[in-house]
Amino acid sequence: MINFLNLYKINECYRKEIDNKIKNILDSGWYLLGKECENFENNYAKYIGTKHCIGCANGLDALRLIINGYGFKEGDEIIVPSNTYIASILAISQNGCTPVLVEPDIKTYNINPELIEEKITPKTKAIMVVHLYGQAVQMEKVWELAKKYNLKIIEDSAQAHGAGLNINGIFKKTGNLSDASGFSFYPGKNLGCLGDGGCITTNDDELAQKLRALRNYGSEKKYHNLYKGFNSRLDEIQAGILDIKLKHLDEDNEKRRKIAKFYRENIKNKNIILPETYDEKSHVWHIFGIRTERRSELQEYLSKNGIQTLIHYPIPPHKQPAYREWNDLSYPVSEKIHNEILSIPISPVLTVDEAEKVTEVLNEWH
Ligand SMILES: *Cc1c(COP(=O)(O)O)cnc(C)c1O
């Protein structure tokens, strides 16, 4: 059986270092907001290229905290892609703001920048871009619109640790392409911990200071509450583990790129559409999504041949019971993607033999 993702195998690579780290933290007697968190925040900010990194409890909270930190509230509109994972949209709703859905580009699966401007109203406060499946959004048009209409840009980088764009010859990473970015360290992400974790990266000093308070009950000083804050902290054990794995992130992403390149060069089947990318560095292949009109048939065929696949995602947000008010709306590009996309195995621990087997089985499908 070729697993979609073998998390045990991924973390087993760092077993000794992780065991040691956990032991040291246990011995230290300090488990929250201590030197492991601070150290990881410094190293992650350096890695992304931002002035600040603020650890928090998960990726959803990272986005919720940003929106709350900017003071967006009831009636404010935030633009977001219609095919994103539900968390991006929940972060907006949970702050009382209105998510305004914009269709993706069928080639990149990222928000279609050409469709944003027509959705901007006097109530629009921000554009949330999502670097979906690990591919950085082409930001030029988004930057231009944010400037023209005085909007904030928020990145949802939960699937894109280490991806980036070449801007005038300088490589800028996702998480450093906007006013503030949310990351998730959910175990299955490109940089994942052994539980829940997340962070915010930003160059905005004022926001960073506020977020440090907001994640900890709104207090800068214990029992003095400046804001109606959250409890959303990155614990010492997760921060310590993330710091170990961060050192290998680029290497791990390169392994994913190698597999993606192999798939793109060798999967040849007229019934299957392969994902496209602009350039190597813009994509870290969190997901390798192929498309076919006969998805359930293909998924069953792969499963019979010992290949596990997943669907990211089977139901678009506007068709979810949670967003009943949108159920009658139509977003045809999103719906097409949700009906056709299928994620095949890709990870730093997928072997060449396994990638060859997946390719061979796919090429024999008709
Ligand atoms: C995983 C994910 C999130 C949420 O992260 P959690 O840590 O699970 O809360 C948000 N947005 C996207 C695009 C994600 O893939």
The ligand as a Gaussian input file, in Angstrom:
#p B3LYP/6-31G(d) Opt

LIG

0 1
 C       -4.711000      23.834000       7.494000
 C       -5.266000      25.089000       6.974000
 C       -5.753000      26.094000       7.812000
 C       -6.003000      25.890000       9.273000
 O       -4.981000      25.443000      10.018000
 P       -5.256000      24.707000      11.428000
 O       -3.920000      24.687000      12.057000
 O       -5.803000      23.366000      11.122000
 O       -6.232000      25.545000      12.184000
 C       -6.118000      27.297000       7.251000
 N       -6.067000      27.494000       5.936000
 C       -5.636000      26.543000       5.085000
 C       -5.584000      26.852000       3.626000
 C       -5.235000      25.305000       5.569000
 O       -4.826000      24.358000       4.711000

